[in-house]
Amino acid sequence: MKPLVLVLALVGCAAEVRPGQVDADRAVALARQAAAGRGYAVADYDLGDVTLENDRWLVFFDHKPPGYPGGHFFVYVARDGGAAELVPGK
């Protein structure tokens, strides 16, 4: 039983934000700002998954119905500093 509790405790700490780091809410705001800056009408997209991969957030957007092939994109947001990199759908 103790190993299970330890595993759950470690998983719960995985997205802990230290001072100066970007949290999930800020990552979404920075991703939306990056998308708008690249000409995307952000209001036409639904927010999908927001996940922490290594030291960057992955923020996924999918076009609201009716969608179209390639009607999605995602934005990597650095956990430290908040630099954003948009990757368009294909």
PyMOL Python script that loads the backbone (N, CA, C, O; Angstrom):
from pymol import cmd

cmd.read_pdbstr("""\
ATOM      1  N   MET A   1       0.816  -1.197   0.000  1.00  0.00           N
ATOM      2  CA  MET A   1       0.000   0.000   0.000  1.00  0.00           C
ATOM      3  C   MET A   1       0.860   1.261   0.000  1.00  0.00           C
ATOM      4  O   MET A   1       0.529   2.226  -0.689  1.00  0.00           O
ATOM      5  N   LYS A   2       1.928   1.271   0.739  1.00  0.00           N
ATOM      6  CA  LYS A   2       2.774   2.461   0.797  1.00  0.00           C
ATOM      7  C   LYS A   2       3.359   2.836  -0.562  1.00  0.00           C
ATOM      8  O   LYS A   2       3.378   4.024  -0.886  1.00  0.00           O
ATOM      9  N   PRO A   3       3.847   1.876  -1.393  1.00  0.00           N
ATOM     10  CA  PRO A   3       4.370   2.279  -2.700  1.00  0.00           C
ATOM     11  C   PRO A   3       3.322   2.981  -3.557  1.00  0.00           C
ATOM     12  O   PRO A   3       3.653   3.924  -4.275  1.00  0.00           O
ATOM     13  N   LEU A   4       2.077   2.547  -3.499  1.00  0.00           N
ATOM     14  CA  LEU A   4       1.010   3.183  -4.265  1.00  0.00           C
ATOM     15  C   LEU A   4       0.798   4.619  -3.804  1.00  0.00           C
ATOM     16  O   LEU A   4       0.634   5.521  -4.626  1.00  0.00           O
ATOM     17  N   VAL A   5       0.801   4.827  -2.520  1.00  0.00           N
ATOM     18  CA  VAL A   5       0.635   6.179  -1.980  1.00  0.00           C
ATOM     19  C   VAL A   5       1.783   7.064  -2.424  1.00  0.00           C
ATOM     20  O   VAL A   5       1.573   8.225  -2.773  1.00  0.00           O
ATOM     21  N   LEU A   6       2.993   6.530  -2.415  1.00  0.00           N
ATOM     22  CA  LEU A   6       4.164   7.295  -2.843  1.00  0.00           C
ATOM     23  C   LEU A   6       4.046   7.670  -4.313  1.00  0.00           C
ATOM     24  O   LEU A   6       4.342   8.806  -4.685  1.00  0.00           O
ATOM     25  N   VAL A   7       3.618   6.734  -5.153  1.00  0.00           N
ATOM     26  CA  VAL A   7       3.452   7.013  -6.581  1.00  0.00           C
ATOM     27  C   VAL A   7       2.419   8.107  -6.782  1.00  0.00           C
ATOM     28  O   VAL A   7       2.649   9.031  -7.563  1.00  0.00           O
ATOM     29  N   LEU A   8       1.298   8.025  -6.103  1.00  0.00           N
ATOM     30  CA  LEU A   8       0.270   9.058  -6.241  1.00  0.00           C
ATOM     31  C   LEU A   8       0.783  10.414  -5.777  1.00  0.00           C
ATOM     32  O   LEU A   8       0.453  11.435  -6.380  1.00  0.00           O
ATOM     33  N   ALA A   9       1.570  10.441  -4.736  1.00  0.00           N
ATOM     34  CA  ALA A   9       2.124  11.702  -4.252  1.00  0.00           C
ATOM     35  C   ALA A   9       3.078  12.299  -5.273  1.00  0.00           C
ATOM     36  O   ALA A   9       3.080  13.514  -5.473  1.00  0.00           O
ATOM     37  N   LEU A  10       3.893  11.467  -5.926  1.00  0.00           N
ATOM     38  CA  LEU A  10       4.818  11.969  -6.935  1.00  0.00           C
ATOM     39  C   LEU A  10       4.092  12.483  -8.167  1.00  0.00           C
ATOM     40  O   LEU A  10       4.488  13.502  -8.732  1.00  0.00           O
ATOM     41  N   VAL A  11       3.049  11.807  -8.589  1.00  0.00           N
ATOM     42  CA  VAL A  11       2.263  12.259  -9.734  1.00  0.00           C
ATOM     43  C   VAL A  11       1.601  13.594  -9.416  1.00  0.00           C
ATOM     44  O   VAL A  11       1.551  14.476 -10.274  1.00  0.00           O
ATOM     45  N   GLY A  12       1.104  13.752  -8.220  1.00  0.00           N
ATOM     46  CA  GLY A  12       0.458  14.997  -7.835  1.00  0.00           C
ATOM     47  C   GLY A  12       1.398  16.180  -7.844  1.00  0.00           C
ATOM     48  O   GLY A  12       0.948  17.316  -7.995  1.00  0.00           O
ATOM     49  N   CYS A  13       2.681  15.953  -7.688  1.00  0.00           N
ATOM     50  CA  CYS A  13       3.666  17.034  -7.661  1.00  0.00           C
ATOM     51  C   CYS A  13       4.255  17.327  -9.036  1.00  0.00           C
ATOM     52  O   CYS A  13       5.035  18.269  -9.178  1.00  0.00           O
ATOM     53  N   ALA A  14       3.905  16.549 -10.042  1.00  0.00           N
ATOM     54  CA  ALA A  14       4.534  16.666 -11.352  1.00  0.00           C
ATOM     55  C   ALA A  14       4.366  18.046 -11.971  1.00  0.00           C
ATOM     56  O   ALA A  14       5.272  18.511 -12.663  1.00  0.00           O
ATOM     57  N   ALA A  15       3.254  18.710 -11.750  1.00  0.00           N
ATOM     58  CA  ALA A  15       3.005  20.006 -12.375  1.00  0.00           C
ATOM     59  C   ALA A  15       3.166  21.150 -11.381  1.00  0.00           C
ATOM     60  O   ALA A  15       2.618  22.234 -11.581  1.00  0.00           O
ATOM     61  N   GLU A  16       3.915  20.907 -10.317  1.00  0.00           N
ATOM     62  CA  GLU A  16       4.159  21.962  -9.337  1.00  0.00           C
ATOM     63  C   GLU A  16       4.872  23.128 -10.018  1.00  0.00           C
ATOM     64  O   GLU A  16       5.813  22.925 -10.785  1.00  0.00           O
ATOM     65  N   VAL A  17       4.429  24.317  -9.740  1.00  0.00           N
ATOM     66  CA  VAL A  17       4.988  25.512 -10.370  1.00  0.00           C
ATOM     67  C   VAL A  17       5.843  26.254  -9.357  1.00  0.00           C
ATOM     68  O   VAL A  17       5.383  26.622  -8.276  1.00  0.00           O
ATOM     69  N   ARG A  18       7.085  26.462  -9.728  1.00  0.00           N
ATOM     70  CA  ARG A  18       7.985  27.242  -8.887  1.00  0.00           C
ATOM     71  C   ARG A  18       7.865  28.706  -9.281  1.00  0.00           C
ATOM     72  O   ARG A  18       7.379  29.016 -10.369  1.00  0.00           O
ATOM     73  N   PRO A  19       8.303  29.611  -8.410  1.00  0.00           N
ATOM     74  CA  PRO A  19       8.250  31.043  -8.743  1.00  0.00           C
ATOM     75  C   PRO A  19       8.947  31.325 -10.080  1.00  0.00           C
ATOM     76  O   PRO A  19      10.049  30.842 -10.338  1.00  0.00           O
ATOM     77  N   GLY A  20       8.286  32.104 -10.908  1.00  0.00           N
ATOM     78  CA  GLY A  20       8.837  32.452 -12.214  1.00  0.00           C
ATOM     79  C   GLY A  20       8.480  31.478 -13.322  1.00  0.00           C
ATOM     80  O   GLY A  20       8.751  31.754 -14.491  1.00  0.00           O
ATOM     81  N   GLN A  21       7.879  30.345 -12.983  1.00  0.00           N
ATOM     82  CA  GLN A  21       7.485  29.390 -14.006  1.00  0.00           C
ATOM     83  C   GLN A  21       6.058  29.648 -14.466  1.00  0.00           C
ATOM     84  O   GLN A  21       5.240  30.216 -13.741  1.00  0.00           O
ATOM     85  N   VAL A  22       5.786  29.217 -15.684  1.00  0.00           N
ATOM     86  CA  VAL A  22       4.469  29.358 -16.293  1.00  0.00           C
ATOM     87  C   VAL A  22       3.590  28.189 -15.839  1.00  0.00           C
ATOM     88  O   VAL A  22       3.992  27.030 -15.942  1.00  0.00           O
ATOM     89  N   ASP A  23       2.392  28.497 -15.337  1.00  0.00           N
ATOM     90  CA  ASP A  23       1.447  27.446 -14.982  1.00  0.00           C
ATOM     91  C   ASP A  23       0.532  27.177 -16.178  1.00  0.00           C
ATOM     92  O   ASP A  23       0.649  27.835 -17.211  1.00  0.00           O
ATOM     93  N   ALA A  24      -0.372  26.218 -16.040  1.00  0.00           N
ATOM     94  CA  ALA A  24      -1.233  25.814 -17.157  1.00  0.00           C
ATOM     95  C   ALA A  24      -2.113  26.962 -17.657  1.00  0.00           C
ATOM     96  O   ALA A  24      -2.261  27.140 -18.866  1.00  0.00           O
ATOM     97  N   ASP A  25      -2.692  27.735 -16.752  1.00  0.00           N
ATOM     98  CA  ASP A  25      -3.562  28.843 -17.168  1.00  0.00           C
ATOM     99  C   ASP A  25      -2.785  29.894 -17.954  1.00  0.00           C
ATOM    100  O   ASP A  25      -3.265  30.403 -18.966  1.00  0.00           O
ATOM    101  N   ARG A  26      -1.597  30.210 -17.488  1.00  0.00           N
ATOM    102  CA  ARG A  26      -0.755  31.203 -18.195  1.00  0.00           C
ATOM    103  C   ARG A  26      -0.300  30.638 -19.532  1.00  0.00           C
ATOM    104  O   ARG A  26      -0.201  31.377 -20.511  1.00  0.00           O
ATOM    105  N   ALA A  27      -0.023  29.337 -19.587  1.00  0.00           N
ATOM    106  CA  ALA A  27       0.377  28.708 -20.846  1.00  0.00           C
ATOM    107  C   ALA A  27      -0.731  28.829 -21.890  1.00  0.00           C
ATOM    108  O   ALA A  27      -0.458  29.104 -23.058  1.00  0.00           O
ATOM    109  N   VAL A  28      -1.975  28.626 -21.474  1.00  0.00           N
ATOM    110  CA  VAL A  28      -3.108  28.767 -22.399  1.00  0.00           C
ATOM    111  C   VAL A  28      -3.206  30.209 -22.892  1.00  0.00           C
ATOM    112  O   VAL A  28      -3.410  30.439 -24.084  1.00  0.00           O
ATOM    113  N   ALA A  29      -3.065  31.172 -21.999  1.00  0.00           N
ATOM    114  CA  ALA A  29      -3.134  32.583 -22.399  1.00  0.00           C
ATOM    115  C   ALA A  29      -2.014  32.917 -23.381  1.00  0.00           C
ATOM    116  O   ALA A  29      -2.251  33.608 -24.371  1.00  0.00           O
ATOM    117  N   LEU A  30      -0.808  32.439 -23.124  1.00  0.00           N
ATOM    118  CA  LEU A  30       0.313  32.692 -24.036  1.00  0.00           C
ATOM    119  C   LEU A  30       0.119  31.990 -25.374  1.00  0.00           C
ATOM    120  O   LEU A  30       0.494  32.526 -26.417  1.00  0.00           O
ATOM    121  N   ALA A  31      -0.465  30.791 -25.349  1.00  0.00           N
ATOM    122  CA  ALA A  31      -0.742  30.061 -26.589  1.00  0.00           C
ATOM    123  C   ALA A  31      -1.779  30.797 -27.429  1.00  0.00           C
ATOM    124  O   ALA A  31      -1.634  30.905 -28.647  1.00  0.00           O
ATOM    125  N   ARG A  32      -2.814  31.296 -26.785  1.00  0.00           N
ATOM    126  CA  ARG A  32      -3.840  32.068 -27.524  1.00  0.00           C
ATOM    127  C   ARG A  32      -3.237  33.331 -28.127  1.00  0.00           C
ATOM    128  O   ARG A  32      -3.545  33.693 -29.262  1.00  0.00           O
ATOM    129  N   GLN A  33      -2.387  33.989 -27.372  1.00  0.00           N
ATOM    130  CA  GLN A  33      -1.723  35.202 -27.860  1.00  0.00           C
ATOM    131  C   GLN A  33      -0.832  34.876 -29.062  1.00  0.00           C
ATOM    132  O   GLN A  33      -0.822  35.621 -30.042  1.00  0.00           O
ATOM    133  N   ALA A  34      -0.096  33.788 -28.995  1.00  0.00           N
ATOM    134  CA  ALA A  34       0.764  33.381 -30.112  1.00  0.00           C
ATOM    135  C   ALA A  34      -0.064  33.058 -31.347  1.00  0.00           C
ATOM    136  O   ALA A  34       0.313  33.426 -32.460  1.00  0.00           O
ATOM    137  N   ALA A  35      -1.200  32.366 -31.158  1.00  0.00           N
ATOM    138  CA  ALA A  35      -2.062  32.015 -32.284  1.00  0.00           C
ATOM    139  C   ALA A  35      -2.654  33.264 -32.929  1.00  0.00           C
ATOM    140  O   ALA A  35      -2.664  33.388 -34.153  1.00  0.00           O
ATOM    141  N   ALA A  36      -3.137  34.171 -32.124  1.00  0.00           N
ATOM    142  CA  ALA A  36      -3.700  35.413 -32.665  1.00  0.00           C
ATOM    143  C   ALA A  36      -2.625  36.190 -33.424  1.00  0.00           C
ATOM    144  O   ALA A  36      -2.904  36.783 -34.466  1.00  0.00           O
ATOM    145  N   GLY A  37      -1.428  36.188 -32.916  1.00  0.00           N
ATOM    146  CA  GLY A  37      -0.322  36.871 -33.582  1.00  0.00           C
ATOM    147  C   GLY A  37       0.038  36.266 -34.921  1.00  0.00           C
ATOM    148  O   GLY A  37       0.613  36.937 -35.779  1.00  0.00           O
ATOM    149  N   ARG A  38      -0.301  34.987 -35.105  1.00  0.00           N
ATOM    150  CA  ARG A  38      -0.050  34.315 -36.379  1.00  0.00           C
ATOM    151  C   ARG A  38      -1.273  34.347 -37.288  1.00  0.00           C
ATOM    152  O   ARG A  38      -1.274  33.707 -38.340  1.00  0.00           O
ATOM    153  N   GLY A  39      -2.324  35.090 -36.896  1.00  0.00           N
ATOM    154  CA  GLY A  39      -3.491  35.251 -37.752  1.00  0.00           C
ATOM    155  C   GLY A  39      -4.628  34.277 -37.509  1.00  0.00           C
ATOM    156  O   GLY A  39      -5.604  34.288 -38.260  1.00  0.00           O
ATOM    157  N   TYR A  40      -4.542  33.439 -36.496  1.00  0.00           N
ATOM    158  CA  TYR A  40      -5.626  32.512 -36.195  1.00  0.00           C
ATOM    159  C   TYR A  40      -6.753  33.252 -35.473  1.00  0.00           C
ATOM    160  O   TYR A  40      -6.501  34.053 -34.572  1.00  0.00           O
ATOM    161  N   ALA A  41      -7.989  32.980 -35.872  1.00  0.00           N
ATOM    162  CA  ALA A  41      -9.162  33.511 -35.171  1.00  0.00           C
ATOM    163  C   ALA A  41      -9.420  32.567 -34.004  1.00  0.00           C
ATOM    164  O   ALA A  41     -10.163  31.595 -34.141  1.00  0.00           O
ATOM    165  N   VAL A  42      -8.819  32.848 -32.878  1.00  0.00           N
ATOM    166  CA  VAL A  42      -8.822  31.929 -31.740  1.00  0.00           C
ATOM    167  C   VAL A  42     -10.240  31.574 -31.292  1.00  0.00           C
ATOM    168  O   VAL A  42     -10.463  30.466 -30.803  1.00  0.00           O
ATOM    169  N   ALA A  43     -11.182  32.467 -31.444  1.00  0.00           N
ATOM    170  CA  ALA A  43     -12.570  32.194 -31.043  1.00  0.00           C
ATOM    171  C   ALA A  43     -13.192  31.074 -31.880  1.00  0.00           C
ATOM    172  O   ALA A  43     -14.206  30.503 -31.481  1.00  0.00           O
ATOM    173  N   ASP A  44     -12.599  30.753 -33.035  1.00  0.00           N
ATOM    174  CA  ASP A  44     -13.102  29.683 -33.893  1.00  0.00           C
ATOM    175  C   ASP A  44     -12.573  28.308 -33.495  1.00  0.00           C
ATOM    176  O   ASP A  44     -12.875  27.315 -34.157  1.00  0.00           O
ATOM    177  N   TYR A  45     -11.788  28.241 -32.422  1.00  0.00           N
ATOM    178  CA  TYR A  45     -11.147  26.997 -32.001  1.00  0.00           C
ATOM    179  C   TYR A  45     -11.536  26.632 -30.574  1.00  0.00           C
ATOM    180  O   TYR A  45     -11.655  27.495 -29.704  1.00  0.00           O
ATOM    181  N   ASP A  46     -11.731  25.339 -30.355  1.00  0.00           N
ATOM    182  CA  ASP A  46     -11.949  24.817 -29.007  1.00  0.00           C
ATOM    183  C   ASP A  46     -10.598  24.482 -28.399  1.00  0.00           C
ATOM    184  O   ASP A  46      -9.702  23.978 -29.075  1.00  0.00           O
ATOM    185  N   LEU A  47     -10.471  24.766 -27.132  1.00  0.00           N
ATOM    186  CA  LEU A  47      -9.266  24.389 -26.413  1.00  0.00           C
ATOM    187  C   LEU A  47      -9.325  22.895 -26.143  1.00  0.00           C
ATOM    188  O   LEU A  47     -10.322  22.390 -25.629  1.00  0.00           O
ATOM    189  N   GLY A  48      -8.266  22.197 -26.486  1.00  0.00           N
ATOM    190  CA  GLY A  48      -8.186  20.757 -26.234  1.00  0.00           C
ATOM    191  C   GLY A  48      -7.330  20.491 -25.008  1.00  0.00           C
ATOM    192  O   GLY A  48      -7.427  21.196 -24.003  1.00  0.00           O
ATOM    193  N   ASP A  49      -6.508  19.486 -25.098  1.00  0.00           N
ATOM    194  CA  ASP A  49      -5.652  19.095 -23.983  1.00  0.00           C
ATOM    195  C   ASP A  49      -4.569  20.130 -23.717  1.00  0.00           C
ATOM    196  O   ASP A  49      -4.044  20.769 -24.629  1.00  0.00           O
ATOM    197  N   VAL A  50      -4.260  20.269 -22.454  1.00  0.00           N
ATOM    198  CA  VAL A  50      -3.129  21.091 -22.011  1.00  0.00           C
ATOM    199  C   VAL A  50      -2.290  20.166 -21.143  1.00  0.00           C
ATOM    200  O   VAL A  50      -2.696  19.792 -20.043  1.00  0.00           O
ATOM    201  N   THR A  51      -1.116  19.801 -21.648  1.00  0.00           N
ATOM    202  CA  THR A  51      -0.282  18.841 -20.941  1.00  0.00           C
ATOM    203  C   THR A  51       1.133  19.372 -20.782  1.00  0.00           C
ATOM    204  O   THR A  51       1.615  20.167 -21.588  1.00  0.00           O
ATOM    205  N   LEU A  52       1.773  18.918 -19.737  1.00  0.00           N
ATOM    206  CA  LEU A  52       3.158  19.288 -19.477  1.00  0.00           C
ATOM    207  C   LEU A  52       4.046  18.155 -19.957  1.00  0.00           C
ATOM    208  O   LEU A  52       3.965  17.034 -19.456  1.00  0.00           O
ATOM    209  N   GLU A  53       4.898  18.455 -20.935  1.00  0.00           N
ATOM    210  CA  GLU A  53       5.834  17.475 -21.482  1.00  0.00           C
ATOM    211  C   GLU A  53       7.240  18.008 -21.275  1.00  0.00           C
ATOM    212  O   GLU A  53       7.630  19.020 -21.858  1.00  0.00           O
ATOM    213  N   ASN A  54       7.994  17.313 -20.436  1.00  0.00           N
ATOM    214  CA  ASN A  54       9.339  17.757 -20.072  1.00  0.00           C
ATOM    215  C   ASN A  54       9.252  19.148 -19.462  1.00  0.00           C
ATOM    216  O   ASN A  54       8.624  19.314 -18.416  1.00  0.00           O
ATOM    217  N   ASP A  55       9.851  20.135 -20.072  1.00  0.00           N
ATOM    218  CA  ASP A  55       9.838  21.488 -19.512  1.00  0.00           C
ATOM    219  C   ASP A  55       9.025  22.460 -20.353  1.00  0.00           C
ATOM    220  O   ASP A  55       9.304  23.658 -20.367  1.00  0.00           O
ATOM    221  N   ARG A  56       8.012  21.943 -21.059  1.00  0.00           N
ATOM    222  CA  ARG A  56       7.157  22.835 -21.841  1.00  0.00           C
ATOM    223  C   ARG A  56       5.727  22.314 -21.838  1.00  0.00           C
ATOM    224  O   ARG A  56       5.472  21.113 -21.750  1.00  0.00           O
ATOM    225  N   TRP A  57       4.816  23.258 -21.937  1.00  0.00           N
ATOM    226  CA  TRP A  57       3.393  22.944 -22.022  1.00  0.00           C
ATOM    227  C   TRP A  57       3.040  22.689 -23.476  1.00  0.00           C
ATOM    228  O   TRP A  57       3.579  23.336 -24.374  1.00  0.00           O
ATOM    229  N   LEU A  58       2.149  21.763 -23.704  1.00  0.00           N
ATOM    230  CA  LEU A  58       1.595  21.513 -25.030  1.00  0.00           C
ATOM    231  C   LEU A  58       0.124  21.884 -24.949  1.00  0.00           C
ATOM    232  O   LEU A  58      -0.640  21.263 -24.209  1.00  0.00           O
ATOM    233  N   VAL A  59      -0.273  22.895 -25.712  1.00  0.00           N
ATOM    234  CA  VAL A  59      -1.648  23.409 -25.696  1.00  0.00           C
ATOM    235  C   VAL A  59      -2.253  23.127 -27.072  1.00  0.00           C
ATOM    236  O   VAL A  59      -1.766  23.625 -28.087  1.00  0.00           O
ATOM    237  N   PHE A  60      -3.320  22.322 -27.093  1.00  0.00           N
ATOM    238  CA  PHE A  60      -3.929  21.877 -28.346  1.00  0.00           C
ATOM    239  C   PHE A  60      -5.222  22.633 -28.611  1.00  0.00           C
ATOM    240  O   PHE A  60      -6.025  22.846 -27.703  1.00  0.00           O
ATOM    241  N   PHE A  61      -5.418  23.038 -29.867  1.00  0.00           N
ATOM    242  CA  PHE A  61      -6.639  23.716 -30.306  1.00  0.00           C
ATOM    243  C   PHE A  61      -7.209  22.971 -31.506  1.00  0.00           C
ATOM    244  O   PHE A  61      -6.466  22.561 -32.398  1.00  0.00           O
ATOM    245  N   ASP A  62      -8.532  22.797 -31.526  1.00  0.00           N
ATOM    246  CA  ASP A  62      -9.225  22.117 -32.621  1.00  0.00           C
ATOM    247  C   ASP A  62     -10.335  23.033 -33.135  1.00  0.00           C
ATOM    248  O   ASP A  62     -11.089  23.605 -32.348  1.00  0.00           O
ATOM    249  N   HIS A  63     -10.430  23.169 -34.462  1.00  0.00           N
ATOM    250  CA  HIS A  63     -11.430  24.051 -35.055  1.00  0.00           C
ATOM    251  C   HIS A  63     -12.832  23.607 -34.659  1.00  0.00           C
ATOM    252  O   HIS A  63     -13.145  22.417 -34.682  1.00  0.00           O
ATOM    253  N   LYS A  64     -13.666  24.564 -34.299  1.00  0.00           N
ATOM    254  CA  LYS A  64     -15.057  24.259 -33.960  1.00  0.00           C
ATOM    255  C   LYS A  64     -15.774  23.744 -35.204  1.00  0.00           C
ATOM    256  O   LYS A  64     -15.418  24.120 -36.320  1.00  0.00           O
ATOM    257  N   PRO A  65     -16.783  22.885 -35.024  1.00  0.00           N
ATOM    258  CA  PRO A  65     -17.533  22.370 -36.174  1.00  0.00           C
ATOM    259  C   PRO A  65     -18.190  23.507 -36.958  1.00  0.00           C
ATOM    260  O   PRO A  65     -18.618  24.490 -36.354  1.00  0.00           O
ATOM    261  N   PRO A  66     -18.279  23.401 -38.257  1.00  0.00           N
ATOM    262  CA  PRO A  66     -17.728  22.294 -39.021  1.00  0.00           C
ATOM    263  C   PRO A  66     -16.219  22.455 -39.186  1.00  0.00           C
ATOM    264  O   PRO A  66     -15.734  23.489 -39.644  1.00  0.00           O
ATOM    265  N   GLY A  67     -15.513  21.439 -38.814  1.00  0.00           N
ATOM    266  CA  GLY A  67     -14.056  21.457 -38.938  1.00  0.00           C
ATOM    267  C   GLY A  67     -13.635  21.131 -40.358  1.00  0.00           C
ATOM    268  O   GLY A  67     -14.463  21.005 -41.261  1.00  0.00           O
ATOM    269  N   TYR A  68     -12.363  21.002 -40.529  1.00  0.00           N
ATOM    270  CA  TYR A  68     -11.812  20.653 -41.836  1.00  0.00           C
ATOM    271  C   TYR A  68     -10.476  19.952 -41.610  1.00  0.00           C
ATOM    272  O   TYR A  68      -9.868  20.117 -40.552  1.00  0.00           O
ATOM    273  N   PRO A  69     -10.007  19.170 -42.588  1.00  0.00           N
ATOM    274  CA  PRO A  69      -8.719  18.493 -42.423  1.00  0.00           C
ATOM    275  C   PRO A  69      -7.614  19.515 -42.134  1.00  0.00           C
ATOM    276  O   PRO A  69      -7.486  20.520 -42.833  1.00  0.00           O
ATOM    277  N   GLY A  70      -6.841  19.250 -41.124  1.00  0.00           N
ATOM    278  CA  GLY A  70      -5.782  20.175 -40.739  1.00  0.00           C
ATOM    279  C   GLY A  70      -6.287  21.341 -39.917  1.00  0.00           C
ATOM    280  O   GLY A  70      -5.539  22.285 -39.663  1.00  0.00           O
ATOM    281  N   GLY A  71      -7.544  21.295 -39.495  1.00  0.00           N
ATOM    282  CA  GLY A  71      -8.152  22.397 -38.754  1.00  0.00           C
ATOM    283  C   GLY A  71      -7.829  22.346 -37.273  1.00  0.00           C
ATOM    284  O   GLY A  71      -8.711  22.469 -36.423  1.00  0.00           O
ATOM    285  N   HIS A  72      -6.581  22.168 -36.985  1.00  0.00           N
ATOM    286  CA  HIS A  72      -6.130  22.153 -35.603  1.00  0.00           C
ATOM    287  C   HIS A  72      -4.710  22.720 -35.559  1.00  0.00           C
ATOM    288  O   HIS A  72      -4.063  22.872 -36.596  1.00  0.00           O
ATOM    289  N   PHE A  73      -4.258  23.016 -34.415  1.00  0.00           N
ATOM    290  CA  PHE A  73      -2.855  23.412 -34.229  1.00  0.00           C
ATOM    291  C   PHE A  73      -2.522  23.250 -32.763  1.00  0.00           C
ATOM    292  O   PHE A  73      -3.413  23.114 -31.925  1.00  0.00           O
ATOM    293  N   PHE A  74      -1.260  23.265 -32.460  1.00  0.00           N
ATOM    294  CA  PHE A  74      -0.862  23.267 -31.063  1.00  0.00           C
ATOM    295  C   PHE A  74       0.272  24.246 -30.854  1.00  0.00           C
ATOM    296  O   PHE A  74       0.961  24.648 -31.792  1.00  0.00           O
ATOM    297  N   VAL A  75       0.442  24.612 -29.617  1.00  0.00           N
ATOM    298  CA  VAL A  75       1.463  25.583 -29.254  1.00  0.00           C
ATOM    299  C   VAL A  75       2.269  25.006 -28.097  1.00  0.00           C
ATOM    300  O   VAL A  75       1.720  24.606 -27.070  1.00  0.00           O
ATOM    301  N   TYR A  76       3.574  24.973 -28.289  1.00  0.00           N
ATOM    302  CA  TYR A  76       4.475  24.647 -27.184  1.00  0.00           C
ATOM    303  C   TYR A  76       4.756  25.937 -26.429  1.00  0.00           C
ATOM    304  O   TYR A  76       5.054  26.962 -27.043  1.00  0.00           O
ATOM    305  N   VAL A  77       4.665  25.900 -25.116  1.00  0.00           N
ATOM    306  CA  VAL A  77       4.971  27.061 -24.281  1.00  0.00           C
ATOM    307  C   VAL A  77       6.005  26.628 -23.246  1.00  0.00           C
ATOM    308  O   VAL A  77       5.764  25.714 -22.457  1.00  0.00           O
ATOM    309  N   ALA A  78       7.153  27.291 -23.256  1.00  0.00           N
ATOM    310  CA  ALA A  78       8.217  26.948 -22.321  1.00  0.00           C
ATOM    311  C   ALA A  78       7.776  27.214 -20.892  1.00  0.00           C
ATOM    312  O   ALA A  78       7.230  28.275 -20.587  1.00  0.00           O
ATOM    313  N   ARG A  79       8.014  26.252 -20.027  1.00  0.00           N
ATOM    314  CA  ARG A  79       7.644  26.400 -18.622  1.00  0.00           C
ATOM    315  C   ARG A  79       8.454  27.517 -17.963  1.00  0.00           C
ATOM    316  O   ARG A  79       7.951  28.232 -17.096  1.00  0.00           O
ATOM    317  N   ASP A  80       9.687  27.656 -18.374  1.00  0.00           N
ATOM    318  CA  ASP A  80      10.535  28.742 -17.879  1.00  0.00           C
ATOM    319  C   ASP A  80      10.582  29.833 -18.939  1.00  0.00           C
ATOM    320  O   ASP A  80      11.150  29.627 -20.012  1.00  0.00           O
ATOM    321  N   GLY A  81      10.011  30.957 -18.662  1.00  0.00           N
ATOM    322  CA  GLY A  81      10.071  32.091 -19.579  1.00  0.00           C
ATOM    323  C   GLY A  81       8.856  32.284 -20.456  1.00  0.00           C
ATOM    324  O   GLY A  81       8.559  33.418 -20.832  1.00  0.00           O
ATOM    325  N   GLY A  82       8.136  31.223 -20.800  1.00  0.00           N
ATOM    326  CA  GLY A  82       6.902  31.355 -21.558  1.00  0.00           C
ATOM    327  C   GLY A  82       7.042  31.543 -23.056  1.00  0.00           C
ATOM    328  O   GLY A  82       6.080  31.942 -23.712  1.00  0.00           O
ATOM    329  N   ALA A  83       8.228  31.263 -23.627  1.00  0.00           N
ATOM    330  CA  ALA A  83       8.373  31.367 -25.084  1.00  0.00           C
ATOM    331  C   ALA A  83       7.410  30.392 -25.759  1.00  0.00           C
ATOM    332  O   ALA A  83       7.285  29.242 -25.336  1.00  0.00           O
ATOM    333  N   ALA A  84       6.728  30.856 -26.812  1.00  0.00           N
ATOM    334  CA  ALA A  84       5.718  30.047 -27.482  1.00  0.00           C
ATOM    335  C   ALA A  84       6.130  29.719 -28.907  1.00  0.00           C
ATOM    336  O   ALA A  84       6.683  30.555 -29.623  1.00  0.00           O
ATOM    337  N   GLU A  85       5.843  28.461 -29.309  1.00  0.00           N
ATOM    338  CA  GLU A  85       6.122  27.995 -30.670  1.00  0.00           C
ATOM    339  C   GLU A  85       4.869  27.341 -31.205  1.00  0.00           C
ATOM    340  O   GLU A  85       4.447  26.302 -30.698  1.00  0.00           O
ATOM    341  N   LEU A  86       4.260  27.940 -32.233  1.00  0.00           N
ATOM    342  CA  LEU A  86       3.034  27.412 -32.824  1.00  0.00           C
ATOM    343  C   LEU A  86       3.359  26.394 -33.905  1.00  0.00           C
ATOM    344  O   LEU A  86       4.236  26.621 -34.738  1.00  0.00           O
ATOM    345  N   VAL A  87       2.652  25.275 -33.889  1.00  0.00           N
ATOM    346  CA  VAL A  87       2.807  24.231 -34.901  1.00  0.00           C
ATOM    347  C   VAL A  87       1.452  24.060 -35.568  1.00  0.00           C
ATOM    348  O   VAL A  87       0.515  23.581 -34.928  1.00  0.00           O
ATOM    349  N   PRO A  88       1.319  24.444 -36.855  1.00  0.00           N
ATOM    350  CA  PRO A  88       0.027  24.346 -37.536  1.00  0.00           C
ATOM    351  C   PRO A  88      -0.350  22.896 -37.837  1.00  0.00           C
ATOM    352  O   PRO A  88       0.513  22.021 -37.917  1.00  0.00           O
ATOM    353  N   GLY A  89      -1.661  22.654 -38.003  1.00  0.00           N
ATOM    354  CA  GLY A  89      -2.144  21.334 -38.390  1.00  0.00           C
ATOM    355  C   GLY A  89      -1.811  21.046 -39.841  1.00  0.00           C
ATOM    356  O   GLY A  89      -1.523  21.950 -40.626  1.00  0.00           O
ATOM    357  N   LYS A  90      -1.857  19.774 -40.174  1.00  0.00           N
ATOM    358  CA  LYS A  90      -1.540  19.371 -41.559  1.00  0.00           C
ATOM    359  C   LYS A  90      -2.681  18.595 -42.137  1.00  0.00           C
ATOM    360  O   LYS A  90      -2.615  18.165 -43.289  1.00  0.00           O
TER     361      LYS A  90
END
""", "prot")
cmd.dss("prot")
cmd.show_as("cartoon", "prot")
cmd.util.cbc("prot")
cmd.orient("prot")
